[in-house]
Amino acid sequence: MDRSVYIAMTGATQTMRAQDAVSHNLANASTVGFKGELSAFQSLPVLGQGANTRINAVAQGVGEDNSQGSIQSTGRPLDVAVNGPGWIAVQAADGSEAYTRAGNLQIGADGSLTDSRGNPVMGSAGPITIPDSSSISVGSDGTISTVPMGQSPDTIAAVGQLKLVNPDPSQMTEGADGLMRNNDGSQADADSTVTVTSGALEASNVNTSSELVKMISLSRQYEMQVRSIKTAEDDADDSTKLLQTN
């Protein structure tokens, strides 16, 4: 009984972990620039004494799905979508440089340009500040141009340029704040080949239909494993009754 219960219990626990990743993806199906989390069951050896052939099936994250989400036009000047590979550099709450593809930018009360979570957006010379302006536009290379307040429409001034980078996604990790960082803690260099589309946003690349199918499949696996635990318990009870009658 102990062995069968252990196997079923381990399977149920790992199924719940896999279900967490699916739930996380579904919860962010409408989050701008979100990249789906990938997970898979992997066979890992059981540590400790015993035969080397003992293994457990463990649900582990295997990175993110870096395919591009659909580009949706918004017409808002400060909405930008990264075309193809690349990231927008921002300053995280701890002061470190991090990266995002969520291009729904905002202007704070002090004129600072931030992402939707309030993280300052980085330029070539640090965080970008936008002066009072009657209009704002963002070029394909990330250059931000404004018409100063009170000036004629043909008086256009460049006030900064988004720091657009393109580090290797396999060498990046998503933090608890939803921002990506280089594994070695380094800052990525600006990449002039990365471009953006102004007045548009990149939608989440989560396929809700696929994730729902995974959720149903995992739920059935979990039910089967719980049923196996109950069967082992029933077998143990029957064995005890047989011993008591002899």
One Martini backbone bead per residue (centre of mass of N, CA, C, O) as a GRO file, in nm:
protein
  246
    1MET     BB    1   0.058   0.062  -0.022
    2ASP     BB    2   0.282   0.272   0.019
    3ARG     BB    3   0.379   0.276  -0.275
    4SER     BB    4   0.114   0.353  -0.418
    5VAL     BB    5   0.061   0.612  -0.261
    6TYR     BB    6   0.322   0.759  -0.332
    7ILE     BB    7   0.285   0.764  -0.637
    8ALA     BB    8   0.007   0.909  -0.641
    9MET     BB    9   0.088   1.156  -0.473
   10THR     BB   10   0.312   1.260  -0.656
   11GLY     BB   11   0.136   1.293  -0.909
   12ALA     BB   12  -0.067   1.495  -0.787
   13THR     BB   13   0.133   1.717  -0.714
   14GLN     BB   14   0.246   1.765  -1.006
   15THR     BB   15  -0.025   1.830  -1.136
   16MET     BB   16  -0.072   2.089  -0.972
   17ARG     BB   17   0.175   2.239  -1.082
   18ALA     BB   18   0.084   2.234  -1.379
   19GLN     BB   19  -0.184   2.384  -1.323
   20ASP     BB   20  -0.058   2.653  -1.237
   21ALA     BB   21   0.055   2.730  -1.518
   22VAL     BB   22  -0.217   2.734  -1.664
   23SER     BB   23  -0.353   2.946  -1.483
   24HIS     BB   24  -0.150   3.171  -1.539
   25ASN     BB   25  -0.206   3.194  -1.841
   26LEU     BB   26  -0.514   3.251  -1.826
   27ALA     BB   27  -0.486   3.511  -1.645
   28ASN     BB   28  -0.293   3.636  -1.905
   29ALA     BB   29  -0.459   3.648  -2.184
   30SER     BB   30  -0.494   3.993  -2.154
   31THR     BB   31  -0.194   4.059  -2.134
   32VAL     BB   32   0.032   4.270  -2.225
   33GLY     BB   33   0.302   4.091  -2.360
   34PHE     BB   34   0.251   3.806  -2.284
   35LYS     BB   35   0.424   3.502  -2.194
   36GLY     BB   36   0.403   3.184  -2.202
   37GLU     BB   37   0.420   2.918  -1.991
   38LEU     BB   38   0.638   2.643  -1.970
   39SER     BB   39   0.569   2.288  -1.925
   40ALA     BB   40   0.701   1.969  -1.789
   41PHE     BB   41   0.752   1.632  -1.770
   42GLN     BB   42   1.012   1.490  -1.567
   43SER     BB   43   1.274   1.265  -1.516
   44LEU     BB   44   1.377   1.195  -1.178
   45PRO     BB   45   1.576   1.103  -0.945
   46VAL     BB   46   1.586   0.943  -0.645
   47LEU     BB   47   1.688   1.034  -0.348
   48GLY     BB   48   1.890   0.806  -0.201
   49GLN     BB   49   1.820   0.511  -0.111
   50GLY     BB   50   1.851   0.273  -0.368
   51ALA     BB   51   1.766   0.233  -0.672
   52ASN     BB   52   1.865   0.386  -0.973
   53THR     BB   53   1.569   0.341  -1.115
   54ARG     BB   54   1.446   0.558  -0.952
   55ILE     BB   55   1.160   0.768  -1.032
   56ASN     BB   56   1.027   1.093  -1.107
   57ALA     BB   57   0.755   1.288  -1.197
   58VAL     BB   58   0.826   1.629  -1.290
   59ALA     BB   59   0.711   1.952  -1.276
   60GLN     BB   60   0.855   2.189  -1.509
   61GLY     BB   61   0.997   2.465  -1.607
   62VAL     BB   62   1.089   2.567  -1.970
   63GLY     BB   63   0.989   2.854  -1.996
   64GLU     BB   64   0.904   3.053  -2.276
   65ASP     BB   65   0.685   3.178  -2.513
   66ASN     BB   66   0.837   3.379  -2.781
   67SER     BB   67   0.610   3.433  -2.941
   68GLN     BB   68   0.418   3.642  -3.116
   69GLY     BB   69   0.175   3.846  -3.076
   70SER     BB   70  -0.074   4.021  -3.160
   71ILE     BB   71  -0.138   4.317  -3.341
   72GLN     BB   72  -0.303   4.602  -3.189
   73SER     BB   73  -0.485   4.865  -3.261
   74THR     BB   74  -0.528   5.202  -3.085
   75GLY     BB   75  -0.410   5.513  -3.150
   76ARG     BB   76  -0.208   5.548  -2.925
   77PRO     BB   77   0.092   5.709  -2.899
   78LEU     BB   78   0.205   5.533  -2.628
   79ASP     BB   79   0.169   5.285  -2.801
   80VAL     BB   80   0.385   4.991  -2.818
   81ALA     BB   81   0.520   4.750  -3.055
   82VAL     BB   82   0.718   4.487  -3.089
   83ASN     BB   83   0.912   4.378  -3.358
   84GLY     BB   84   0.967   4.097  -3.279
   85PRO     BB   85   1.246   4.077  -3.147
   86GLY     BB   86   1.247   4.212  -2.816
   87TRP     BB   87   1.289   4.500  -2.584
   88ILE     BB   88   1.196   4.699  -2.309
   89ALA     BB   89   1.349   4.922  -2.105
   90VAL     BB   90   1.353   4.916  -1.743
   91GLN     BB   91   1.298   5.022  -1.407
   92ALA     BB   92   1.302   4.871  -1.132
   93ALA     BB   93   1.232   4.884  -0.797
   94ASP     BB   94   1.554   4.806  -0.734
   95GLY     BB   95   1.708   4.962  -0.995
   96SER     BB   96   1.710   4.769  -1.208
   97GLU     BB   97   1.738   4.626  -1.516
   98ALA     BB   98   1.463   4.563  -1.734
   99TYR     BB   99   1.212   4.364  -1.928
  100THR     BB  100   0.962   4.441  -2.185
  101ARG     BB  101   0.642   4.416  -2.398
  102ALA     BB  102   0.483   4.634  -2.252
  103GLY     BB  103   0.359   4.929  -2.442
  104ASN     BB  104   0.174   5.080  -2.216
  105LEU     BB  105   0.237   5.392  -2.180
  106GLN     BB  106   0.321   5.653  -1.940
  107ILE     BB  107   0.255   5.969  -1.770
  108GLY     BB  108   0.353   6.124  -1.511
  109ALA     BB  109   0.327   6.391  -1.299
  110ASP     BB  110   0.657   6.443  -1.353
  111GLY     BB  111   0.700   6.326  -1.669
  112SER     BB  112   0.743   6.036  -1.651
  113LEU     BB  113   0.820   5.743  -1.816
  114THR     BB  114   0.603   5.456  -1.810
  115ASP     BB  115   0.471   5.184  -1.735
  116SER     BB  116   0.182   5.028  -1.620
  117ARG     BB  117   0.352   4.984  -1.326
  118GLY     BB  118   0.564   5.244  -1.294
  119ASN     BB  119   0.812   5.194  -1.460
  120PRO     BB  120   1.078   5.328  -1.577
  121VAL     BB  121   1.181   5.434  -1.882
  122MET     BB  122   1.446   5.368  -2.088
  123GLY     BB  123   1.729   5.526  -2.212
  124SER     BB  124   2.041   5.618  -2.313
  125ALA     BB  125   2.038   5.827  -2.030
  126GLY     BB  126   1.794   5.699  -1.900
  127PRO     BB  127   1.531   5.813  -1.783
  128ILE     BB  128   1.233   5.934  -1.916
  129THR     BB  129   1.129   6.273  -1.997
  130ILE     BB  130   0.826   6.461  -2.039
  131PRO     BB  131   0.726   6.739  -2.154
  132ASP     BB  132   0.518   6.970  -2.211
  133SER     BB  133   0.260   6.876  -2.449
  134SER     BB  134   0.049   6.861  -2.741
  135SER     BB  135   0.237   6.626  -2.867
  136ILE     BB  136   0.300   6.269  -2.945
  137SER     BB  137   0.571   6.059  -3.076
  138VAL     BB  138   0.672   5.732  -3.217
  139GLY     BB  139   0.918   5.580  -3.357
  140SER     BB  140   1.052   5.290  -3.487
  141ASP     BB  141   1.328   5.351  -3.302
  142GLY     BB  142   1.201   5.512  -3.031
  143THR     BB  143   1.160   5.799  -3.095
  144ILE     BB  144   1.072   6.091  -2.910
  145SER     BB  145   0.822   6.326  -3.004
  146THR     BB  146   0.747   6.682  -2.968
  147VAL     BB  147   0.513   6.947  -2.896
  148PRO     BB  148   0.539   7.214  -2.747
  149MET     BB  149   0.387   7.407  -2.545
  150GLY     BB  150   0.270   7.674  -2.758
  151GLN     BB  151   0.351   7.553  -3.021
  152SER     BB  152   0.385   7.477  -3.328
  153PRO     BB  153   0.338   7.186  -3.513
  154ASP     BB  154   0.642   7.227  -3.653
  155THR     BB  155   0.755   7.200  -3.353
  156ILE     BB  156   0.996   6.954  -3.326
  157ALA     BB  157   1.108   6.740  -3.051
  158ALA     BB  158   1.356   6.546  -2.921
  159VAL     BB  159   1.345   6.362  -2.590
  160GLY     BB  160   1.402   6.059  -2.683
  161GLN     BB  161   1.495   5.697  -2.647
  162LEU     BB  162   1.428   5.391  -2.658
  163LYS     BB  163   1.542   5.104  -2.503
  164LEU     BB  164   1.639   4.857  -2.729
  165VAL     BB  165   1.649   4.502  -2.700
  166ASN     BB  166   1.830   4.158  -2.778
  167PRO     BB  167   1.841   3.916  -2.599
  168ASP     BB  168   1.868   3.600  -2.500
  169PRO     BB  169   1.601   3.425  -2.384
  170SER     BB  170   1.765   3.175  -2.259
  171GLN     BB  171   1.921   3.413  -2.064
  172MET     BB  172   1.637   3.449  -1.921
  173THR     BB  173   1.432   3.577  -1.641
  174GLU     BB  174   1.143   3.572  -1.459
  175GLY     BB  175   1.005   3.763  -1.232
  176ALA     BB  176   0.775   3.845  -0.987
  177ASP     BB  177   0.718   4.126  -1.161
  178GLY     BB  178   0.727   4.027  -1.484
  179LEU     BB  179   1.025   4.067  -1.544
  180MET     BB  180   1.310   4.068  -1.734
  181ARG     BB  181   1.636   3.899  -1.698
  182ASN     BB  182   1.953   3.847  -1.677
  183ASN     BB  183   2.116   3.587  -1.535
  184ASP     BB  184   2.397   3.768  -1.481
  185GLY     BB  185   2.291   4.083  -1.434
  186SER     BB  186   2.312   4.222  -1.692
  187GLN     BB  187   2.321   4.467  -1.940
  188ALA     BB  188   2.177   4.543  -2.223
  189ASP     BB  189   2.224   4.636  -2.533
  190ALA     BB  190   2.153   4.832  -2.769
  191ASP     BB  191   1.929   4.774  -3.061
  192SER     BB  192   1.884   4.894  -3.387
  193THR     BB  193   1.697   4.646  -3.503
  194VAL     BB  194   1.484   4.734  -3.315
  195THR     BB  195   1.129   4.771  -3.345
  196VAL     BB  196   0.832   4.981  -3.361
  197THR     BB  197   0.477   5.023  -3.312
  198SER     BB  198   0.266   5.276  -3.326
  199GLY     BB  199  -0.053   5.249  -3.197
  200ALA     BB  200   0.021   4.965  -3.050
  201LEU     BB  201  -0.032   4.619  -2.937
  202GLU     BB  202   0.072   4.331  -2.772
  203ALA     BB  203  -0.057   4.045  -2.730
  204SER     BB  204  -0.112   3.770  -2.597
  205ASN     BB  205   0.016   3.425  -2.668
  206VAL     BB  206  -0.223   3.284  -2.551
  207ASN     BB  207  -0.394   2.974  -2.590
  208THR     BB  208  -0.692   2.912  -2.458
  209SER     BB  209  -0.774   2.642  -2.580
  210SER     BB  210  -0.518   2.484  -2.507
  211GLU     BB  211  -0.528   2.540  -2.198
  212LEU     BB  212  -0.804   2.406  -2.146
  213VAL     BB  213  -0.722   2.124  -2.233
  214LYS     BB  214  -0.502   2.092  -2.021
  215MET     BB  215  -0.683   2.127  -1.773
  216ILE     BB  216  -0.863   1.880  -1.824
  217SER     BB  217  -0.639   1.667  -1.834
  218LEU     BB  218  -0.523   1.722  -1.548
  219SER     BB  219  -0.785   1.668  -1.393
  220ARG     BB  220  -0.802   1.368  -1.472
  221GLN     BB  221  -0.535   1.282  -1.353
  222TYR     BB  222  -0.598   1.362  -1.063
  223GLU     BB  223  -0.843   1.179  -1.024
  224MET     BB  224  -0.689   0.914  -1.073
  225GLN     BB  225  -0.488   0.946  -0.834
  226VAL     BB  226  -0.699   0.965  -0.610
  227ARG     BB  227  -0.825   0.689  -0.674
  228SER     BB  228  -0.568   0.528  -0.608
  229ILE     BB  229  -0.560   0.598  -0.310
  230LYS     BB  230  -0.837   0.477  -0.240
  231THR     BB  231  -0.772   0.189  -0.332
  232ALA     BB  232  -0.539   0.143  -0.133
  233GLU     BB  233  -0.714   0.179   0.118
  234ASP     BB  234  -0.916  -0.049   0.062
  235ASP     BB  235  -0.706  -0.278   0.051
  236ALA     BB  236  -0.608  -0.241   0.343
  237ASP     BB  237  -0.879  -0.296   0.480
  238ASP     BB  238  -0.920  -0.583   0.365
  239SER     BB  239  -0.662  -0.703   0.484
  240THR     BB  240  -0.734  -0.654   0.781
  241LYS     BB  241  -0.993  -0.826   0.786
  242LEU     BB  242  -0.856  -1.095   0.711
  243LEU     BB  243  -0.664  -1.106   0.960
  244GLN     BB  244  -0.899  -1.098   1.177
  245THR     BB  245  -1.041  -1.380   1.080
  246ASN     BB  246  -0.773  -1.575   1.147
   0.00000   0.00000   0.00000
